[in-house]
């Protein structure tokens, strides 16, 4: 019983902490979403959006339209490609004996939408359809599921 109480207390504390941290990001996002409303309108929304647009776009001067980019990376990003993703995602997920060529080349956005998607894992298409874009020869393979 004491363990359940501790777990419940920890869960409530985490919810309160998340709620306390959410308003500033949401307020900042609200300003961005006035013009960029479509970035979060899919079934799966990137968790970074809840942390605020500036989590990734910290080198952006949004005081003018079109926006001015303060840093050296496109779209006011604070880093490029994999380095930006690795600020939150564990680098070990992208290392190993066998690495998919687009991952090794840092082409995360070739398969993933950075903001939201109607597919799992923020994929641009269903997994089978996405794989077939680059690997059409495996379309009749036993592991390919239509979808």
LINBEL-V747151 format. One record per residue. N is the residue number from 1. PSI is psi in degrees with one decimal (none if undefined). Layout:
[[N:PSI] [N:PSI]]
This chain:
[[1:-40.6] [2:-36.9] [3:-42.2] [4:-40.1] [5:-42.3] [6:-42.7] [7:-43.8] [8:-41.8] [9:-42.8] [10:-40.2] [11:-45.0] [12:-42.5] [13:-43.1] [14:-41.1] [15:-43.8] [16:-39.7] [17:-43.3] [18:-41.7] [19:-37.8] [20:-32.3] [21:-20.7] [22:-43.0] [23:-44.9] [24:-44.0] [25:-43.0] [26:-37.5] [27:-42.8] [28:-42.8] [29:-37.7] [30:-39.8] [31:-44.2] [32:-41.0] [33:-9.1] [34:-39.0] [35:-29.4] [36:45.4] [37:-32.5] [38:-12.0] [39:-19.9] [40:27.2] [41:16.1] [42:174.4] [43:-41.7] [44:119.6] [45:133.3] [46:131.1] [47:-26.8] [48:-27.3] [49:-33.9] [50:-19.0] [51:-8.6] [52:143.8] [53:-34.4] [54:-9.2] [55:-40.0] [56:-35.3] [57:56.4] [58:-13.6] [59:41.5] [60:130.0] [61:99.9] [62:10.2] [63:-12.1] [64:155.5] [65:124.2] [66:155.8] [67:151.7] [68:141.2] [69:123.8] [70:-30.9] [71:-169.0] [72:-1.4] [73:150.2] [74:150.3] [75:22.5] [76:20.6] [77:149.8] [78:-13.9] [79:174.5] [80:142.9] [81:-120.9] [82:-33.8] [83:-37.0] [84:-45.8] [85:-37.4] [86:-8.3] [87:-28.4] [88:-39.0] [89:136.9] [90:125.1] [91:-26.0] [92:-21.6] [93:-19.3] [94:13.8] [95:159.1] [96:-177.2] [97:-42.0] [98:119.5] [99:127.2] [100:133.9] [101:-45.5] [102:-32.9] [103:-46.9] [104:-32.6] [105:-1.7] [106:28.0] [107:54.0] [108:-41.8] [109:-2.4] [110:-31.2] [111:-28.5] [112:142.8] [113:129.5] [114:-10.5] [115:-58.3] [116:161.8] [117:158.6] [118:1.7] [119:154.7] [120:150.0] [121:20.9] [122:26.4] [123:147.4] [124:-26.2] [125:175.1] [126:152.2] [127:-47.5] [128:-44.5] [129:-38.6] [130:-45.1] [131:-38.4] [132:-17.5] [133:-39.7] [134:-19.6] [135:61.3] [136:-22.1] [137:-15.9] [138:8.8] [139:-30.2] [140:10.8] [141:157.0] [142:-19.9] [143:-3.2] [144:124.8] [145:127.6] [146:145.4] [147:none]]
